[in-house]
Amino acid sequence: HDLDIFLQSFCVRVAQKLKLPNQLQNYWEDIFFTSEVKCSTYFEEYLLVSSESPLVLCLDNLERVFPHQHVAEGFLTLLRSWHENGQFYDIWKRLRLIVVYATEVYIDLAINKSPFNVGYPIDLTDFTLNQVQDLAKFYGFNLSVNLLHELMSMVGGHPYLLQLAFSTLSKNPNITIEHLLETAPTESGIYRHHLRELLNNLMLHPNLLNAFKKLLTTTQAVRLDYNETYLLESLGLVRAIGNDCIPRYNLYREYFSNRLLELRRVR
């Protein structure tokens, strides 16, 4: 039922963006077809033929559907099928799919149903020092190279973590970058919500939790099971070095060492 409502609202929203009238009543009343089939038919017979130009469909923040397992499985499998249809059918070649999602939100999806292992992937890589300097200047800061190195030693070149730091500093003149860095890996720091989300993800997947703990007990790179490495890297928690890996940032090493290793000692 939730998937049916979701797909109906999705079709209506796309039609609205294309300035087309709602025609759901002509496609959704047949009880003999699934919601996925009805949605595909709506695109194939109505939306995709509404113009001679290709339809570029960009789905941002796709990870928002991941926590809703039934909706996510149905919708993501549908996107995968549309991509595959484009290999064989002219009408589906008119659809250009762009999906943007945060990899730290984990979803377990069969490899032949996932839209994330087809098409052309583009990863948002870490910023370089020069790019971090440009970002700092955008927020009105002319920081020394030493201070930038201190910040990057904590959060690397992570675009979101850097943006949050500069945004916080610009809005709170009483907060120094030294104080921000000192509290960064703690529950009183500006990254607490981000860190708690990652911690919750690990708690939900004990195999990944145990694997990540191995990285926290040494400063050396550790070789994990290839699937564990892939999933932890997808979550943004590790950086691969050859076939081994280490915690991606000192922020993660310090926070999770305190949370996970101290918890183990107490027990």
C-alpha positions as CSV (number, residue, x, y, z in Angstrom):
1,H,0.0,0.0,0.0
2,D,2.8,2.4,0.9
3,L,4.6,1.6,-2.3
4,D,1.5,2.2,-4.3
5,I,0.9,5.6,-2.8
6,F,4.6,6.5,-3.2
7,L,4.6,5.6,-6.9
8,Q,1.4,7.5,-7.6
9,S,2.7,10.6,-5.9
10,F,6.0,10.2,-7.8
11,C,4.2,10.0,-11.2
12,V,2.0,13.1,-10.3
13,R,5.1,15.1,-9.2
14,V,7.0,14.3,-12.4
15,A,4.0,15.2,-14.6
16,Q,3.6,18.4,-12.6
17,K,7.3,19.4,-13.2
18,L,6.6,18.7,-16.9
19,K,3.5,20.9,-16.8
20,L,1.3,18.0,-17.8
21,P,-2.1,17.2,-16.4
22,N,-2.6,14.4,-14.0
23,Q,-3.7,11.3,-16.0
24,L,-3.4,8.7,-13.2
25,Q,-7.0,7.7,-13.5
26,N,-6.3,6.3,-16.9
27,Y,-3.5,4.1,-15.8
28,W,-4.0,3.1,-12.2
29,E,-7.5,1.6,-12.0
30,D,-6.6,-1.8,-13.5
31,I,-6.4,-4.2,-10.5
32,F,-4.6,-6.9,-12.5
33,F,-1.3,-5.1,-12.6
34,T,1.2,-4.2,-9.9
35,S,2.0,-0.7,-8.9
36,E,5.4,-1.0,-10.5
37,V,3.9,-2.0,-13.9
38,K,1.4,0.8,-13.7
39,C,4.1,3.3,-12.9
40,S,6.3,2.1,-15.9
41,T,3.3,2.2,-18.2
42,Y,2.6,5.8,-17.1
43,F,6.1,6.8,-18.0
44,E,6.2,4.7,-21.2
45,E,2.8,5.7,-22.7
46,Y,2.4,9.2,-21.3
47,L,5.4,11.0,-19.8
48,L,8.1,9.8,-22.2
49,V,6.0,10.5,-25.3
50,S,5.0,14.0,-24.1
51,S,8.0,15.6,-25.8
52,E,10.5,14.8,-28.6
53,S,13.3,15.7,-26.2
54,P,14.8,13.2,-23.7
55,L,13.5,13.3,-20.2
56,V,16.3,14.0,-17.7
57,L,15.1,12.7,-14.3
58,C,17.4,13.7,-11.4
59,L,16.6,12.1,-8.0
60,D,18.5,13.8,-5.2
61,N,18.8,12.6,-1.6
62,L,17.6,9.1,-2.7
63,E,18.9,7.7,0.6
64,R,15.7,9.1,2.2
65,V,13.7,6.1,1.0
66,F,16.3,3.6,2.3
67,P,14.8,3.3,5.8
68,H,11.4,2.3,4.3
69,Q,12.4,-1.2,3.2
70,H,9.3,-2.1,1.2
71,V,9.2,1.2,-0.7
72,A,12.9,1.2,-1.2
73,E,13.1,-2.3,-2.7
74,G,10.2,-1.7,-5.0
75,F,11.3,1.8,-6.2
76,L,15.0,1.0,-6.6
77,T,14.3,-2.2,-8.5
78,L,12.0,-0.2,-10.7
79,L,14.8,2.3,-11.5
80,R,17.1,-0.6,-12.3
81,S,14.5,-2.0,-14.7
82,W,14.1,1.4,-16.5
83,H,17.9,1.6,-17.0
84,E,17.9,-1.9,-18.5
85,N,14.9,-1.1,-20.7
86,G,16.9,1.7,-22.1
87,Q,19.4,-0.9,-23.5
88,F,16.6,-2.5,-25.7
89,Y,13.7,-0.2,-26.2
90,D,13.8,3.2,-28.1
91,I,11.1,4.8,-25.9
92,W,13.1,4.1,-22.8
93,K,16.2,5.5,-24.4
94,R,14.5,8.9,-23.9
95,L,14.9,8.6,-20.2
96,R,18.1,9.9,-18.6
97,L,18.4,8.8,-15.0
98,I,20.6,10.7,-12.5
99,V,20.5,9.4,-8.9
100,V,22.3,11.1,-6.1
101,Y,22.5,9.5,-2.7
102,A,24.6,9.4,0.4
103,T,26.5,6.1,0.7
104,E,26.7,6.3,4.5
105,V,23.0,5.3,4.6
106,Y,23.2,1.5,4.3
107,I,20.7,-0.6,2.4
108,D,20.9,-4.4,1.7
109,L,19.7,-4.9,-1.8
110,A,20.2,-7.9,-4.2
111,I,22.9,-7.1,-6.7
112,N,20.6,-7.7,-9.7
113,K,18.0,-5.4,-8.3
114,S,20.2,-2.4,-7.4
115,P,20.4,0.7,-9.6
116,F,23.7,1.6,-8.0
117,N,25.9,-1.0,-9.8
118,V,24.9,0.0,-13.3
119,G,25.4,3.2,-15.3
120,Y,28.3,5.6,-14.8
121,P,29.3,6.2,-11.1
122,I,30.7,9.6,-10.0
123,D,32.0,9.8,-6.5
124,L,32.3,13.0,-4.6
125,T,36.0,13.0,-3.6
126,D,37.7,14.8,-0.8
127,F,38.8,18.4,-1.3
128,T,42.4,19.3,-1.8
129,L,44.2,21.8,0.3
130,N,43.6,24.5,-2.3
131,Q,39.9,23.7,-2.5
132,V,39.7,23.9,1.3
133,Q,41.4,27.3,1.2
134,D,38.8,28.4,-1.4
135,L,35.9,27.2,0.7
136,A,37.3,29.0,3.8
137,K,37.6,32.2,1.8
138,F,34.0,31.8,0.6
139,Y,33.0,32.0,4.3
140,G,35.2,35.0,4.8
141,F,38.2,33.3,6.5
142,N,41.8,33.7,5.5
143,L,43.3,30.9,7.6
144,S,46.9,30.0,7.8
145,V,48.1,26.8,6.1
146,N,48.9,25.4,9.5
147,L,45.4,25.9,10.8
148,L,44.0,24.3,7.6
149,H,46.3,21.4,8.1
150,E,45.0,21.0,11.6
151,L,41.4,21.0,10.4
152,M,42.2,18.5,7.6
153,S,44.1,16.2,10.0
154,M,40.8,15.9,11.8
155,V,38.2,15.7,9.0
156,G,40.4,15.3,5.9
157,G,38.9,16.9,2.8
158,H,35.3,15.8,3.5
159,P,33.2,18.4,1.8
160,Y,30.2,18.3,4.2
161,L,32.4,18.2,7.4
162,L,34.4,21.1,6.2
163,Q,31.4,23.1,5.1
164,L,29.8,22.5,8.6
165,A,33.0,23.7,10.3
166,F,33.2,27.0,8.3
167,S,29.5,27.6,8.5
168,T,29.5,27.1,12.3
169,L,32.6,29.4,12.7
170,S,31.0,32.1,10.5
171,K,27.7,32.1,12.5
172,N,29.4,31.9,15.9
173,P,32.3,34.4,16.2
174,N,32.8,33.4,19.8
175,I,33.8,29.8,18.8
176,T,37.5,29.4,17.9
177,I,38.7,26.8,15.4
178,E,40.9,25.4,18.3
179,H,37.8,24.8,20.4
180,L,35.9,23.3,17.4
181,L,38.7,20.9,16.8
182,E,39.1,20.0,20.5
183,T,35.4,19.1,20.8
184,A,35.0,17.7,17.3
185,P,35.1,13.9,18.3
186,T,32.9,14.3,21.3
187,E,29.2,14.4,22.1
188,S,29.4,18.2,22.5
189,G,31.0,18.8,19.2
190,I,29.5,20.1,15.9
191,Y,29.7,16.6,14.3
192,R,27.8,14.8,17.0
193,H,24.7,14.2,14.9
194,H,26.8,12.9,12.0
195,L,28.8,10.6,14.3
196,R,25.7,9.2,16.0
197,E,24.1,8.3,12.7
198,L,27.3,6.4,11.7
199,L,27.3,4.7,15.1
200,N,23.7,3.7,14.8
201,N,24.4,2.2,11.4
202,L,27.2,0.1,12.9
203,M,25.1,-1.0,15.8
204,L,22.5,-2.3,13.3
205,H,25.1,-4.4,11.5
206,P,27.2,-6.3,14.1
207,N,29.5,-7.8,11.4
208,L,30.5,-4.3,10.3
209,L,30.8,-3.2,13.9
210,N,33.2,-6.0,14.8
211,A,35.2,-5.4,11.6
212,F,35.6,-1.7,12.3
213,K,36.7,-2.3,15.9
214,K,39.7,-4.2,14.5
215,L,40.9,-0.9,12.8
216,L,40.6,1.0,16.1
217,T,43.0,-1.3,18.0
218,T,46.0,-0.5,15.8
219,T,47.5,2.4,13.9
220,Q,48.5,0.0,11.1
221,A,46.4,-0.8,8.1
222,V,44.3,-3.9,8.5
223,R,43.1,-6.4,5.9
224,L,39.4,-7.2,6.3
225,D,37.0,-9.4,4.4
226,Y,36.5,-7.8,1.0
227,N,32.8,-7.4,1.5
228,E,33.3,-5.7,4.9
229,T,35.9,-3.4,3.4
230,Y,33.4,-2.5,0.6
231,L,30.5,-1.8,2.9
232,L,32.6,0.2,5.4
233,E,34.1,2.2,2.6
234,S,30.5,2.8,1.2
235,L,29.5,4.1,4.7
236,G,32.5,6.5,4.4
237,L,34.2,5.1,7.5
238,V,37.4,3.7,6.0
239,R,39.9,4.4,3.4
240,A,41.4,1.6,1.4
241,I,45.2,1.3,1.1
242,G,45.9,-1.4,-1.4
243,N,44.0,-4.4,0.0
244,D,44.0,-3.1,3.5
245,C,42.2,-0.2,5.2
246,I,42.3,2.4,8.0
247,P,39.7,4.7,9.6
248,R,39.0,7.4,7.0
249,Y,39.6,10.3,9.3
250,N,41.0,11.0,12.8
251,L,37.6,12.2,13.7
252,Y,36.2,8.7,13.3
253,R,39.2,7.0,15.0
254,E,38.9,9.2,18.1
255,Y,35.1,9.2,18.4
256,F,34.6,5.5,17.8
257,S,37.7,4.4,19.9
258,N,36.1,6.2,22.8
259,R,32.6,4.9,22.1
260,L,33.3,1.3,21.1
261,L,36.6,0.4,22.8
262,E,35.7,2.1,26.1
263,L,32.4,0.4,26.0
264,R,34.1,-3.0,25.6
265,R,36.4,-2.3,28.6
266,V,33.5,-1.3,30.8
267,R,31.7,-4.6,30.0
